Amino acid sequence: MVIFHPGGPGIEARSALLTSIPDIDYDDSVVVAWDGATSLRRKGACGPHSVAYGVQIPTDWRRAALAVGAECVPGPLTETTWAGTVSDAAEELEAIRTALGVRRIDLLTHSFGTVIAEMYLARYGRHVRRAVLDGPVVMDASWRQRVHVVSRAIARSLRDLLGACASTLCSDRVRQVVENHETSTYASLRNALVTANARVGSGKQTLTGTMVDRATLAVFSDHRLWGVYARGLNRAFQRDGRILWDLGERAYFGLDRSRYLTGLCSSIEHPPTVGAYVSADPLVNTFVKDLAPCAAMPAEQLPRRHPAVAGPQLLVAASVHDPLTPWGLVRLADWPPGALLCRTETRGHTGAGSPRTSALVRRFLSASEAELSFHDFGCQPSSPHKR
């Protein structure tokens, strides 16, 4: 059985599940889709959104679903609640596993779901056969390391995006701005967009530099939005800024900020003063300023990655183009010896929707012990831990 977590926190997990269904062999596997600690649901909610799909393995799923609900809903004499922390999510996952009556599970997790997976592995690793961390948060990276590596990934993604824009996607007006300012392309483009005074509504509101930054950073996480972004640039120079504004607004307001910050701030090292969340680069500044409220939030005590006994087989996949948790952070992290570290070229935050990454995950979850070699996928076993 595969337990699948789409990531978050603070996203509408039901839609994420629909767009991120894992591409694995359902003739051999049952997949339980679950979104613990990340959705917009009320405090106290528990259990999978979809009990299972790929039901080739005969099971009474209705009874199993009722059992999960009975395990997760607090009874009249207990004070148990699922508050949305990583610790709560790990316990919720164990309640689900117990209710379903499965001895060992596989974990397939994206983004923030990888933090929950690591907590679960530290507590209940004996119940896991194999685990996939796709786009891991990399909890043990320092703030300085995180900002440095993310800055490089943002610069790489920006070059690729504006290169595609200048060659095929954008109008002559946009190409002129991009191509005539090789040393400060984005700053020049940003300034030209603001100067164009593109309208975003029926009133006097015009497109701002901040919303341009948010829109630009947002499309790095989803390559499918590059064409939309290019149309937004073209329209902005015709004084219609609605497309870029909508992209930036969706990136910021399209999630539950409270849940997002509670989950993320507790999972990464972060500065204790708001003044530390500043960068001279406008795109990097957007990334770090979004996390500025973390200054007032404590970090949760997260587990070490090296349990006393050998853990399950682990595959960690990250892209060099990921603007949030890029491959450079994975290389710096202290993974268990023998974990498969896989460098991908996905144009986005996780491998969801990438045929190559999907093939990698399918192979990992279905391979026999003797077949776990992935050098042709750009994967190598991690070295003995450094600390």
C-alpha positions, 0 to 999 in steps of 0.5 A: 500500500502506498500512502500519498501526500501532495504537500502544502501546507495551507493549500486546498489539498483536495484539488492538489490530490486531483492534479498530483495523482501519482503515476504508478502501477495500480495493478500492483499497488493500492494508493491512499491519498491523504493530506494530514497537517496541510489542508484548509480543513478545520482543526480536528479533521482527520483521515484520507480524502480518498480512501483508495484508488487502484483497488486491485487488492481486494479489501472492504474499503467502506469498512476500512474508511469507517475504521479510519474515522473511528481512530481519528475522531476524538472520543468523549473521554479523550482530549486528542485533537489534530492541530496541524503540526508535523508531530500531529500529522505523524500520529494521524498517519499511524492511526490511519495505518493501524485502522487499515490493518496494514503492517508496512506501507510505502510513502510517496510525499511531495514538498511539505509532505516530506517533512511529515514523512521524515517525522513518521520515519523517525517514530515508526520507520519499522512500518515503512518499506520504501519512502519517496521524498520529492522536492524535500524541504531539507529541514537541516539546512541553515537559513544562510544556506537556504537563501544562497542556494535558492538565490542561485536557483531563482537566477537560473530559472529567470534566465530560462524563462526570459530566454524562452520569452525572448525567443518564442513567447513574447511580443516585440515590445517585451523582447526589446526590453529583455534583449537590450539590457543584458546585465540587468534584464529583470530589473529593466523589465520590472521597471518598464512594466511599472512605468507602463501603468498597466491597469488591474481593475476599473479604478485607479489601481495599477500593476506594482513591482511587488505583484510583478515579483510575486507573479514571476516567482510563482511561475518558476514553480510550475512550468505550465504557467510560462505561457500565461506569464508571457501573455501577461507581459504582452498585455501589461505593455498594452496597459492591461495588468490583470493577468500578472496581477492574478498570477501574483495574487494567486501565489500569495492569497491562494493558500491559508497563510496561517497554516502555511506559516505554522507548518513551514516556520516550525520545520526550517531554521529561520532568523529571530528578527524581522530585519534579517528577512531582506535581500537586495534582489527583488525576487529573492526578497519576495521569497524571504519576506514571505517568511518574515512572520517566522521570526515570531514563531518557534521551530519544532524539535524535528528528528535526527535522520539517523535512527539507531537501526537501519531504516527503510529504503529512501529515494530523495528527488530534487530539481536544479530548477526548483526555486523553493527547495533546489537540488543544491540544498539536497546535496548539502543535507545529511541523509542516511547512508544508502539513500538514493539522491536523484538530481532531476531537471523538472521545471517546477517545485516537485516532479508531479507531472514530469514523465521522467520523475514519474518513471523514476518513482514507479521503478523505485516502488516496484523494483526488487532489492537487486534492481535498486540501481538508478544511475541512469536516472541521475541517482547515487547513494548518499555517503556516510553521514557527516555529523 
